[in-house]
Amino acid sequence: QFKLIVENPEKPVASGLQVKAVVEYTPKCAEDLQDELTLLVDDDVVHIPLLGLIPYCDLEVESEVNFGEMIANNKLVTKEIRIANRGTISGVFRVSYGGVVLLNIKPTRGVVKPKSVRKIEVDICTDVPGVIKEMMKVELEGRGCTEVWIKGVVVEQVLKVLGVSCGKVLKCINFGPVYFGTSKTEKIHLYNESPECMDWVAVLEDNAVGGEMGTDLQGSTDAVLQDISLKNKDVDVSTLILCVPNQGTLLPYEKSLITLCFSPEKFERDFEVDDSSLIQDYVLFLRFETVGKRGGCLQTLSGGATATTSSHSRHVDLALMGSGFPVILTFKPGTVINFKDCYLGEQTRAVCTMKNESEFLPVTFRFRKAAHFNISPERGKLKKKSEKEVMISFSPRQIGTFEMKQIIDIIGTGVDKNNVDVLKTKSFHQIYLTLLGVCKSKRTSVVFTINPGLTPLISNATGQFVADGTGQLSDTAPVAILKSTQTQIHTHRKNRNCKDDALIAFPNDRAASLRPSEWNKKYRTIFTKTERYYYIDPEFAYTDSERLLRKENKKHYIDFISSLRQRRLEKEAARQFHIYNNPVSIGIKPAEGLKSPDVSIADFPKEKPQPKMLPLDDCMLTSRKLAAIVSKSTNKGVWSWLSPMPASTQEKEDCSLTLTHKQLHQIFIGPSTIDFGDVCVYSTTTKELHIINNLSVHIWIQIEIDVAELQETSPLSQVVPPLTKTHIPVVFETITVGMFKSSFSYKINNQHIGHVLVIAHAMPIELQLSTRELILSPVPGCLAGTEFRRTVRVCNPRNHPAGFTWRPVTGDRKSAFTIRATRGFVEAYSDVECEVVWHPGFNTPETGQFTLCVRKGNSINLKCFAKVTTHV
């Protein structure tokens, strides 16, 4: 089968030349051949082996596919298996699987071209936690059967609350006693113990079983019941408990530090009660939930349909306990302190004893400043069940009767809602004391002195004597000055035209004329305006050099302050330059050098609508608020007319928003698992996917379905108005018998992705008989030879109509049994009765058999017996 084509050279082959030979192989059978070609070169012999191989395929497949760790979140996880063909012709493969875990394998058979790779997709539905270790068999052409192991682990997405210091799981946090108006914080770690990211949100369970909202748990049963009836039921729990942050995203195995703040507030009563009895105990539950995965029932919708979410709701509850206490301070001798009468310049004292009646908390106090009263100590701290003496002194600075309201600030820690991590010291409570005191005038002797100058405003009858009630000397001499330009009384002739702005000294300032206030100013007399003489003492007056030094020193400080101002202005200019130094603004000051235009009322633009505030976006989510919003949405009728795309400007604006975790938590799309149950092949089954939009904006829902069994689902895109509920019919059709499990995804506003799991058990078309053996007996009272009759019921337990045909099973003898109707249809979940008749005769068989043949379904045998009785 080998052929050599060559011309042997007659002469030796010169250097650089060659001889060409062609070997042809023509196989005549499917077998490998081997031969040898001999080459003679001078005295050497070269043996060249010849191999003739037939073409073949060489298929290889991976022995293991490891999915790793997966989260039980109703998703389909896909891995690929590669089948490589390294041969020269195409090879055929076939995959068979009979394991427990449902795997979607596509394709299960096919052809791999030579020198190429074929990919097989294996889908696993992550709905049930567990360990996956399954084997599928891959039959390869030329290789036989190869085992491929499918491995993986499906775990729950676990969320844990851990202590910051101990690192252990926390079930409860006790804030302990806290004064009303103050705050106390605790820190925790929120831990994502799973291999995937998790979006979470915090929800306060303010209507949970076992919760307490301000009840005094130490009181009697009657007192507690009375207190519950008097309480304000509309208390916003989100003001009592703060959780910062209250939403976020956790990476795999990541811890996030969360601050919890307890700020109790006193309930308002319709009547006065004793402050010591206003103890309020709180027990609340804080739930950390995965966004969109809320446990329990969404709402019972119209038509009796109920949308339920998955039973695997991933959340963790944390109990919060705390008590609110009032400030109880008592004073001895009381809140009204009466001081003895005293005179101006004297002082009286009183001792007040402050006692902290609280058994759990200390008190930090601070007295405010009050006129005419001094308190020592002004501030301090009282331990629980302790007392302290405070000295209050009355030092009047004027004559009269005084009734002062002394304010005592109680100091505590308050929380800043913008920064919960920082607790600020503040006055959260005030107590008032009433201080009473009287200051009397003291009788003094009146001393008269002669006033040689002008008559003062207050004088005696003659204007010559002035009473000095204080008896104290004045620090300054009585100097009276006046502008010279404001009077011309007795001005001397030579001084009438004086233009300088000199100061006029009155006649009674002789003592001051020897020490002028300023050496460079001139003084003239009041009458003649002659320049006054003054004397400068050289021993006490500044010299010229000292005056220059003082001037230089003063100038130094003026320059220093001016430089500080200049530096501040430069920093402000640099900051303004940094603000306006961008491609949008070129640094031009607005309206610089421009005149204001004339504006009329018609030129005013219309007020733009305020931007919509999404509900509960700034405050913390509570179960009551969520229930109120859901009821508001579900009480409306089902919105049936929907737009598949955002059309109006408002819809486009709303549907382009990026929603926060709290906003996504208020959108209900469910159930997260749609179970069709047992359905029949070739049938069409519909379940509703409910959508409830509890936001005040439009949302855009887009559904992506790649599964052939769900292709009839419609519509796949629609815009849901605010506070509206609707539903999308999910249609399931299949022609394959077996368990179906797949998922489809949806997007909210084309950004946020969610998944819905679809489960169905596809059953074949099947009919059932009410009995497999039918005994026919004559009816009593009938004549001989009467036909025997009996009915059999054909039942259809499936959701698809089934066609049937009765076929008699006959042997050598003809059957005496007939059945009607011989063919027909049985509607879904209904039955049809067929009548079997036995015709008696001579030597007729008393037994018969029929076969119920179901179209595209099963077959059932019916045995019939005729019971003949002999009457004597």
Secondary structure, DSSP 8 states (H G I E B T S, - for coil): -EEEEE---SS---TT----EEEEE---SSS-EEEEEEEEETTEEEEEEEEE------EEE-SEEEEEEEE-SS-EEEEEEEEEE-SSS-EEEEEEE--SS-EEEE-SEEEE-TTEEEEEEEEEE--S-EEEEEEEEEEETTTEEEEEEEEEEEE--EEEEEETTT--B-SEEEEEEEETT--EEEEEEEEEESSS-EEEEEEEETT-TT-EEEE-TTS-HHHHHHHHHHS-TT--GGGTEEEES-EEEE-TT-EEEEEEEE-------SS---GGG--EEEEEEEEEEETT---SEEEE-GGG-EEE--S---EEEEEEEEEEE---EEEES-SEEE---EETT--EEEEEEEEE--SS--EEEEE--BTTEEEESSEEEE-TT-EEEEEEEE--SSSEEEEEEEEEEEEEEEEETTEEEEEEEEEEEEEEEEEEEEEE-------EEE--SS--SS--SSSSEEE-SS----SS----EEEGGG--TT--GGGTT--S--EEE-TT-HHHHTS-SSTT--EEESSS--B------TTTS--HHHHHHHHHHHHHHHHHHHHHHHHHHHHHHHHHHHHH-SSS--S--TTTT-------GGGS----------TTSSS-EEHHHHHHHHHHHHTS------BSS--SHHHHHHHT----HHHHTTEEEE-SEEEEEEEETT-EEEEEEEEEE-SSS-EEEEEE---GGGTT----EEEE-TTEEEEEEEEEE-SS-EEEEEEEEEEETTTEEEEEEEEEEEE-B--EES-SEEEE---TT--TT--EEEEEEEE--SSS-EEEEEEE---SS---EEEE-SEEEE-TT-EEEEEEEE---TT--SEEEEEEEETTB-EEEEEEEE------
